[in-house]
Amino acid sequence: MNGQMMEWTSKRAVIRLNGEKFRRLIRAPPRNYSVIIMFTALQPQRQCGVCKQADEEYQILANSWRYSNAFTNRIFFAMVDFDEGSDVFQMLNMNSAPTFINFPAKGKPKRADTYELQVRGFAAEQLARWVADRTDVHIRVIRPPNYAGPLMLGLLLAFIGSLAYVRRNNLEFLFNKNVWAFSALCFVLIMTSGQMWNHIRGPPYAHKNPNTGQVSYIHGSSQAQFVAETHIVLLFNAAVTLGIVLLHEAATSDLDVGKRKIMCVAGIGLVVLFFSWLLSIFRAKYHGYPYR
């Protein structure tokens, strides 16, 4: 069986398994190799966007292992798609995807052999750490070149340079306090909403329950979050900030009383409404917090 797995791996880093192959190569002892399996649902009718994103990271991990010094016949990477192996899902009582499980060479999978996707995200680097912990095979993730970041940075620098050149005779805007205050505020909002955590952990954008089809944008645990959740928190924080700014302007501006009253009411409405929604999110994630 090991020789057959090696032959398949030489053609494709991730071996596709159906029910028959899973029972013969994974469930039937004895085995002298571990198998990391991603259980997924990639067919378009399943509408699993997270599955496609996780598959991309999984392929990066498997190819990094296949074409590196870490390549060994003690471990293999495989995949079971729901439409190709629904009987495997039933056999394991599995009702969600994607799911990563390590099937060790000896014994049955333990609790730690199931990857905590909702907590750790599906970034290839996080998967590699989990694989190293479960199999003692250390994989250095090698990503294909991505020129999007440098290209966007180059375009931004070119835009700033062009703007400075066009306005070279009038650079007063560089000393405008409002411009720098707005830029700093945007940076603070981005950082406090959890964007850096997303960059490090690589969480899914949202989670769709395969049974009910319901999409969750807020993670139910305080130990994890979705990308959509950070966008929502960013929007709410920005709205609260706008409300505070309106209240400040209503109290200090020289506008007529009518406009200042409108600004005051709008500011109070924004702060009360969006701060209450922020508390609702906090309550959903921190269940033991004494709100009463």
C-alpha positions, -999 to 999 in steps of 0.1 A, spaced: 0 0 0 29 23 8 42 19 -27 9 27 -43 6 58 -22 41 69 -33 31 63 -69 0 85 -66 20 112 -47 46 113 -75 17 125 -98 -2 147 -74 7 159 -39 -28 155 -27 -43 121 -32 -81 120 -40 -99 92 -21 -133 78 -25 -151 54 -2 -134 22 -15 -99 37 -14 -105 52 21 -115 18 35 -86 -1 18 -58 24 24 -68 42 56 -91 21 76 -76 -14 69 -46 -21 91 -17 -25 92 -2 8 80 33 22 85 24 57 74 2 86 86 -23 103 64 -35 139 67 -70 141 51 -90 171 42 -128 164 41 -143 190 19 -171 198 -5 -157 216 -36 -186 211 -60 -202 244 -70 -237 232 -60 -224 229 -24 -217 266 -23 -188 262 2 -166 292 -4 -145 283 27 -138 249 12 -122 264 -19 -100 288 2 -89 259 25 -82 237 -5 -58 264 -19 -39 265 14 -39 227 16 -25 224 -19 3 248 -10 12 228 21 12 195 3 33 208 -26 57 224 -1 61 189 14 63 171 -19 91 192 -34 113 197 -3 137 178 19 108 170 42 94 146 17 90 111 32 69 80 29 60 83 66 32 107 58 8 114 29 -17 141 21 -52 131 8 -86 146 2 -122 132 4 -148 153 -14 -183 149 -2 -196 141 -37 -170 114 -42 -171 99 -8 -204 107 10 -202 72 26 -170 82 43 -187 113 58 -214 90 71 -189 65 84 -172 92 105 -204 109 115 -191 141 99 -215 169 91 -193 199 84 -166 208 59 -138 216 56 -123 193 83 -87 182 86 -79 149 104 -47 131 109 -49 93 107 -18 81 125 1 50 115 -8 32 148 -41 34 166 -72 56 160 -72 93 156 -73 112 190 -90 144 197 -58 164 189 -57 147 155 -87 168 144 -75 203 134 -92 232 152 -101 251 120 -123 277 137 -96 286 162 -64 284 141 -76 292 106 -66 273 75 -34 291 65 -8 267 52 17 278 79 -8 270 107 -16 236 91 22 229 89 26 235 126 -2 212 134 12 185 111 46 188 128 30 184 162 11 153 152 36 136 129 70 151 138 74 160 101 84 196 97 74 213 65 86 247 54 58 263 35 68 277 1 42 299 -15 41 308 -52 52 344 -59 25 369 -53 31 402 -69 -2 418 -59 12 434 -27 43 449 -43 22 461 -72 -3 478 -50 25 494 -30 41 506 -62 9 521 -75 3 538 -41 38 553 -41 34 564 -78 1 581 -69 16 599 -40 46 609 -61 24 621 -89 2 641 -65 33 657 -49 47 666 -84 14 681 -96 11 701 -63 48 708 -61 42 746 -59 16 742 -32 24 714 -7 4 729 22 -19 698 22 11 678 36 8 700 67 -29 698 70 -38 685 105 -71 670 93 -55 649 66 -30 634 91 -57 630 117 -80 611 93 -51 589 82 -42 581 118 -78 573 126 -81 549 97 -50 531 108 -63 528 143 -97 515 132 -81 489 109 -57 476 137 -83 476 165 -108 456 143 -85 426 142 -70 428 107 -35 418 120 -50 387 136 -66 378 102 -32 382 85 -15 359 110 -42 332 114 -59 333 80 -94 326 93 -123 320 68 -145 349 57 -176 333 72 -190 299 81 -219 282 64 -236 254 82 -238 225 57 -270 211 72 -291 243 75 -273 265 50 -272 293 76 -242 316 73 -225 329 104 -205 361 102 -197 363 140 -177 335 156 -193 322 187 -160 319 206 -138 346 221 -107 327 209 -114 331 172 -131 354 146 -141 355 110 -129 380 84 -164 393 80 -166 399 118 -136 423 116 -153 442 88 -184 445 109 -165 457 140 -146 481 118 -178 496 105 -194 499 140 -163 515 155 -161 540 126 -198 549 131 -192 554 169 -162 576 161 -182 596 136 -209 601 163 -183 614 187 -169 638 161 -204 652 154 -210 658 191 -177 676 193 -185 697 163 -219 705 176 -204 718 209 -175 738 194 -185 749 159 -198 784 149 -227 771 129 -262 782 136 -281 766 164 -304 745 141 -276 728 124 -258 722 157 -289 705 171 -291 682 141 -254 673 145 -260 666 182 -290 644 176 -272 625 148 -241 621 169 -261 607 199 -280 583 176 -248 570 160 -231 564 194 -261 548 211 -271 526 181 -237 513 170 -222 510 205 -252 489 216 -245 466 185 -209 463 196 -220 452 230 -243 426 214 -213 412 195 -193 412 227 -221 394 246 -223 367 218 -186 360 221 -181 364 259 -210 344 273 -199 346 310 -195 383 311 -218 398 339 -240 422 319 -266 425 346 
